[in-house]
Amino acid sequence: MIKSKQAIDDGILIEVQGDINFSTSPALRAELMSVLQSAPSRLIVDLSDVAYMDSSGVATLVEAMQVQRQKNNKIVLCALQPRVSGIFQISRLDSIITIVESREAAVNA
């Protein structure tokens, strides 16, 4: 699930790969919660290598957002493929989670 983790000036950048669905989202959740235990002021999630995400994947990212917000920290999703981006638009989650076009934009967000 998590392809790489990288420290950035004010947080952590993670790259996720593969489909995020009912079978894989528990592993992603566990990895994200492990990363969030260090309370990074900003978590950037690069989804460029995720072609498909179902509602369990969305719920996993919403939970990560809630953990970050409870600590007054940020989460930024970046580089979503059109199919994944559409899920966030249809559910209107794009209005509560920061989503940007590229990793560079996320680092500067």
PyMOL commands that set and color helices and strands:
alter all, ss='L'
color gray80, all
select helices_A, chain A and resi 25-36+55-70+82-90+93-95+103-108
alter helices_A, ss='H'
color red, helices_A
select strands_A, chain A and resi 2-8+11-17+42-49+74-78+98-100
alter strands_A, ss='S'
color yellow, strands_A
deselect
rebuild
show_as cartoon
